[in-house]
Each structure stands twice: as C-alpha cells, then as structure tokens.
Amino acid sequence: MTREMTNRARRHAPLGLAGAIAALYATQGMVGGLIQTALPAALRDSGMALDRIGLLHLVFLPWALKVLWAPLVDRPGHHARRLAFCQTGIALGIACLAVADPTGGGDHLPWLTVAAILLIATVSATQDVVTDVAAATMSPPGDRPLTGAAGVCGGYAGFMIGAGLWLPVFAVTGWSAAMVMLTIVTFGLTLAILPIHHRHVTPPAADRTSGRALLVSVLRDRRIRRILILLLFYQSGLRFGLAMISPFLVDAGLPLATIGWIKGAAGAVAGVAGALAGMVVARHLGTGRALTIVALVDAACFLVLAVTAAGSTDPEILALAVLLQAAATAATLAVLFAAMLGWCTPGRAATELALFQCLDAVIAIGAAMLAGLLGQIAGFIPVFGLAAALLCAAAFSFRTVLPGTDLRA
C-alpha cells in the first residue's frame, strides 16, 4: 500500500507543479491585465487625460529591470516561501488600491494609487523571477513541456481575470469592491503553492560573488550570447507582427466590440488550445524540433494575415486568421518557455531567465515602434511579411546558433 501511494504521488507530482506554475502565472497575467487594460479604460471613462494615462506604462520598468536583482534569487533559499512572500505583497498592494480610488480625481493620480501600483509591479516582477527559477529547478526534462504550457495557460487565465472580469465588476459594484475581489483571488491563487511547499530541491552550488559579478559572468558566457541571438529572431518576429494586429482589425472596419471579443475571450480560448498543442508537440519531438515546427506554423499564420490584409474584409475570415495566429503564438511561447528552462545553468537560473525575459521586454518596445513606422509608410502587408520572415529565420537558425544541442532535449 505504501509503495502504491508513493507511485501515485510521483505520478501526480508533475501535475501539482504545473498547477502551481499556472496559478503563479495567472497572478502575473492578472496584474498585467489590470494595469495594461483595465485601469486605462476605467481612468479614461472617468475623464482622465490620455497623457496622464500613458504615464501608467512607466510602472512596467520593474519587468525590464528585474535582471538587476535576479542574482539575489539565485542564492540558496526555499522557493515556496519566497513565492508566498511575493503573492502576499501583490495582494496587499491590490488591497491598498481598494482605498485609493483615482476615478473621481480628474487628471490627478493620488500618491497612494501610484505607490500601490509600483509596489504591485515590483513585487510581481520579482515573483516572475522566483517562479521561473522554481520551474527550472523543479521540472525534470520530460515535464518541461507541461510546465511551459501551464505557464502560458495561466497567463491567459490571469489576464481574463485582471481585465475581462475586473471591468464588469467595476462597472457594477465600483472601484473598491472590484479591488477587494482581486485581493481575494490573489490570496486564493497563493494556495496553489501548497503542492510544492514540501518539494525540497537541493540548491546547486551558487555563485558566491556579488550580484553584479554574476550578471557579468552570465553575459560573458558564449552559450548565453548564442541563445540571446536565437531569442532575438524569435521574439522580433512575434512582437513585430503582434503589435499591428489590433490596428489592422480597426482599419479593416471591424467594430470595437468585435475586436474586443476576438482579442479577449475567443483569443484566450485559442491561446490555451495553442499552448496545449505546443506541449504535445514538445513532449513527442523534444523542445528543439518543436521550436522549429511552431516557428514555421507561426510564420505561416502571419503570411495568412498578410494575404488577408491584401484584400479580404470579411469579418469571419479576419477573425479566423487572427485566432489561428493567436493559437500559433501561444504554442510558440509555450515551447520557447520549456526550452529556456532547459537552457538554464544550475546556480544561476534566475539570472539567465530574467536576462532572457528582459531582452523580450526591450524587443517588444523596439519592435512595436518599428512595426508602427513600417505600417504607416507601407501598410500591414510588409509588417506581417517581415514578421513571418524573422520567424522562418528563427526556425532554421537553431542548429547554427546552438550547435551541438540535442534537438530532443
């Protein structure tokens, strides 16, 4: 009986970790949906000027700068305790927002609102680092596709809570009640840490040098620089094309309500389906081959968008093209996350993963600006075409950029 219980626990362990990772990424997605989508809509509805609302995006700096304190996470410690601390910090920050309603202050953001949002953003960025290193150290190679899919699915679910659920609750019950609802949800998601609370992982020999020295050593690693080149191709193609999808739908004549449905609930369903498909491909073929396949599928979907931009105005065709692309992007992100977990070096996984994601943040900003410029000059067809070309380059650069890597790893 004892042996049977032990075997059952081993079979359920990957699902417990995947559930915890999904819940933690749901918290991150919830914070992103709240700050990126829900708060700007609520503040604009209250009459706040666009330039004031635009300042909200400055709170995303912690996600771009988190690599600076990521080496601290590489020091030995209990991941579950750190995650519980971060989750509690996020919940307390949201609770502070409940008593700092800015929707009645015109163009003025109360200092408590700004401080609470900065607290939430900083702690959420730190939680992201801890979650990544927990996933990297606790996921055996065969379970990484499941972990990658869980992270992407959790992010979609969280975004729907932070934006899709918060806005209706706010419209019906008001600011404070909507924030209390998110506080309760955050504490509820914290319970997901319980399955990994007793999963002790013997920490690898961490670099005992300063955080700055550890970051410098990571940047000097030739293998890491090769991975950054590969990610540059992948993320540039993704971000370049994604930045122009919403403007493309507007110019195609789709109503805002329809665009909201496509980019909201329907897009989330397509994203979850794509992430699960990416997991299946990676589990059967390995993350290396899966990286090539999902990049080519994503490129094909961007080519479909380019062809659609050449003349089709049928709302159903436009919606289908965008949803196919959303599923392909989710599959790409799930496989890429699983691959990054495998690329990490024991003892400095937090620093390396934070560096990978900071590069993504920088690329997202630059690619969006360049895509907007190209779209303004030449239209959407070359934007989607270039996105497809960059993804094709990523698909065929794996062997060249990372020579000697096992494609089934």
N, C-alpha and C positions, 0 to 999 in steps of 0.2 A: 504493500500500500504506500509506504514511504517513497519507494522508487517511482511508483506511478505518479505520485503527487509532484515529485521532483521533475520528472519528464514533462508533466503538464505545465509546470511553472516555466520551464525552459522554452516550451512552445509558445507560451503567452508573453514571454519577456519582450520579444520584438514588438508586439502589438502594444504593450504597455508603454514602451519608449516612444513608439510612433504616435500614440495618443497624447503623450506629454509634449512632444515636439509640436504636434498640431495645435494644441491648446496655447502653447507659448507663442507660436507664430500668429495665432488668432489674436492674441493680445497686441502684438505689434501691428497687425493689419487693422485692428480696431482703432489704435492710436493714429495710424496713417489716415484711415477713412475719416476720423473725426477732424483732424487738423487740415487735411488736404481738401476735403469735400464738404463736410457738414458745417464746420464753423464758418468758412467763407460764405456759404449760402445763407446761414442764419444772420450773419452780420450784414450782408448786403440787403437782406429783407428788412432789417431794422433801419436801413438808410445810411450805413457807413460808407464812406468814400472808397473807391477802388484802390487808391494808392495806400490807404491805411490797411486795407485787407491784404494787399500784396506784401506788406511787411511781415505777415504771419509766416511766410515761407522762410524767413531767416531762422526760424526755430528748427529747420532741418539741418542746420550746421552740425549739431552733435553727431548725426549719422555720417556726415562726410569727414568728421574729425576723430571718430571713435578709435581709429587705429593708433592714436597718440597714447591712449590709456589701455589699449588691448593687452600690452605686455604684462600689466598687473594681473590680468585674468589667467595668464599662463603660469602664475605661481601656484604651487600646490594648494588645494582647498576643496571643499565639498561643494559640488556644483548645485545640488538641490538647495542648500542653504543660501547660496548666492542668488539663485533664481527666486526663492521665496522672498528674499530681501528686495529684489528688483520689482517683483509683482506687487508687493506691499507699497513700495514707493510710487508706482504708477497709480494704484488705487487711491492712495492718499492725495496725489496730485489732482486726480479727477474729482475727488471729494471737495478739494479746495475750490475747484471751478464751480461746484454746485452753489457756493455762496459768493461767487464773483461774476454775476450776470452782466455781460457787457452790452447786451442787446438794447438796453434803454439809455445808453450814454452817448448817443450820436456818433461823432467821429473819435470819441475818446475811449481808449482801451484802459481799463483800470489796472493799476500796477499789480494787484493780486492776480488778475487774469493772466497777465504777461508772465509773472513769476511762476504760476502754476503750470502754464503751457511749457515753459522752458524746463521746469522740473520733470514733467512727463516725458518730454523729448529726450532729455539727457539720460534719464533712467531707462527709457525704452531702448535707446541706442546701446546702453550697457547691457541690458537684458539680451539684446540681439547677439552681442559678443559671447556672453556666457552660454546662451542656447546653442550657438554654433559649435563651441568647443565641447559642450556636453554631447551633442550629436556626433561629433568627430571621434570622441574618446569612448563612447558607449556603444556605437554601432559597429558590429562586425562587418567585414567587407560585403558579405552576402545580403545584409539587411540595409545597406545604404540606399538602394533604390526606393525601398519602402519609406525610409526616413526622409529622403528628398521629396517624394510625393506628399508625405504628411505635412511637411513644411509649407509647400505651395498651397495645398488644400486648406490648411489652417489660415494662411494669409488671406485667401479669398473669403473664407467664412468671417474672419475678423473685420475685413473691410465692409462686408454687408451689414455687420452689427454697428460699426462706428459711423457709417454713412446711411445705409439703407434703412436701418431700424431707428437710429437716433433721430433723424429728421422727422419722421411721422410722430414719434413720441414727443418731441419738442413742440411740434405744431399743435398737438392735442393737450399736453399737460404743462408745457412751459420748460424753461431752461433748467431750473433746479431739479425737477423730477427726472428729466432726461439724463442729467449727470449722475444722479443717485442710481438710476438704472444701470449706467455703465460701471459705476463703482461696484455694484453687486455682481455684475457679470465678471468683472476683473477678479474679484475675490473667488468667484466660482471657478474660473479658469485656473486659479492658483492651486486648487485641489488636485489638478492633473499632475502636479509634481510628485504626489504620493507614490505612484508606481516606481519612480526612480529614486525615491528618498533613501532606500536601503541598498541601492545598486552601487556598491563601492568599487571604484576603479583606481587601481594603484597608479598614482601620478608618475609620469615619466620624469626622468632627470631634467628638471627645468633649468634654463639658463639663469645663472645666479648674477649676471651682470645687470646693469641698470636697464630700465625700460628703453631708453634711447639707444643704448648699445645693442639690445636685442633687435630693435626695429632696423637698425643699420645692418646688422648681420643678415637679417631676412632679405633686405633689399640687395645685398651683395651676392646672394645665392643665385647662381646662374639658372638653376632649375626654376626658381620662383620667377625670375625675369622672363623665362620662356612661357611660363603659364600666364603671366600678365599679357604677353603678346597675343596668346591664343584668346584670352578673355576680351582683349581689345577688339578682335574681329567679331566674336560672338555678340558682345554687348553693343557694339556700334551698330551692327545690323539690326538688332532688336530695337534699340532705343531710337534709332533714326526713323524707322518705319512707324513705330508705335506713337511717336509724338504727333503725327499728322493724321491719324485715323479719325479723331473726333472732328477736326476742321473739315476733313474730306466729307464726312457724313452731312455736316451742315451745308457745305457748298453743293452737295448732291440734292439738297432740298428736303431732307428728312426732318420732320418736326422734332423739337427738343424732347418731347415726351417719348417718342420712339427711340431716339438716341439714348435716352436715359435707360430705357428697357434693354436695349442691345448691350450697352456698356455696363449695366447693373446686373439684374437678376439673371438674364439669359447669358451674359458674359461670364458670370460666376459659375453657372452650371457647366458651360463649355470649358471653362478653365479647370474645374475639378475633373471632368472627364478626360481632358488632355493630360493632366498630371498623372492620373491613374494609368493612362495608356503609356506614358513615358516610363512609369515604374515597371510595367510589364515588359516593355522592350529592353530596359536596362537589366532586369533580372535574368532574362533569357539570353541576351547577347553580350552583356557586360557594358559598363558605362562608356568605354572607349568607342565601340561600334555604335552604341546608342547615340553618342554625341554627334557622329556623322549623320545618322539617319534623321534625327529630329531637326538638325540644322537644315538639311535638304528639304524636309517637309515644310519647315517654317519659310524657307526661301520660296518654295512653290506657292505657298499661300499669299506671300507678298506679291508674287507675279500675278496671281489671280486678282488681287486688289488693283494692280497696275492696269490689267486688261479691263477690269470693271470701271476704273477711272477714265478709260478711253472713250466711254460712251454710254454705258448702262445706267439708267436712272430708276430701274425697277426696285422698289423698296425691299422686296423679298430677296432679290438677288444680292443687293447690297448687304442686307442683314446676314444672309448665309455666308457671304465672303468674309465679313468681319468676325463672325462667330467661329468659322473654321480657323481663321488666323489666331483668335484668342485661344482656342484649344491647342494649336501648334506651339504657341508661345509658352503656354503653361507646361506642355511636355518638355520643351527645351529647358525651361527654368528648373523643372524637377530633376532632369538628368544632369544638368550642369551643377546643381547643388550636391547631388550624390557624388559626382566626380570630384568636386572641390573637397568634400570630406575625405576622400581617398588620397588627395594630393597633399594633405597637411602633414607636417613633420611633428612627431611626438615631442612635447615640451614647449612648442611654440605655435600650436594650432590656432589659438585665439588671435595672435598677431597676424598670422598668414591669412586667416579667413577675413579678418577685419580689413586687411590690405586689399584683398580681392573685392570686397563689397564697397570699399571707399572708391576704388577705381570705377566700379559700376556707377556710383553716385556722380562722379566727375563726368563720366561718359554721358550719362543721362542728360546732364545740363548742357554740355557742349553739343551733343548730337541733336537735341531739341532745337537749339539755336540755329545750327547749320541746316537742319531739315526745314525749318521755317523760312530761312533765307532762300534755299533752293526752290521750295514750293512757291514762294512769292514770285520768283523770277521765271521758273519753267513749268510750274504746275505739279500735280501729285504723281503723275506717271514716272518721272525720273526719281522722285523721292522713294517710291516703293520699289522701283527697279534697282536703285543703288543699295537699298536695304537687302534685297534678295542677293545681290552680287557679294556683299560683305558676308552674308551667312554661308554662301557657297564657298567663299574663300576659307571661312572658319571650318567648314565640313572637311575640306581637303587639306587643311594645314595641320591636322592633329599629328600625323606621323612625322611631319617635318619639324614642327615646333617642339614636340616632345618625343624625340627619338628614343627608341628602346622601351617605351611604355607599353605594358601589356594591354592590348585592346579589350581583353575580357576582365580586366581588373575593375 
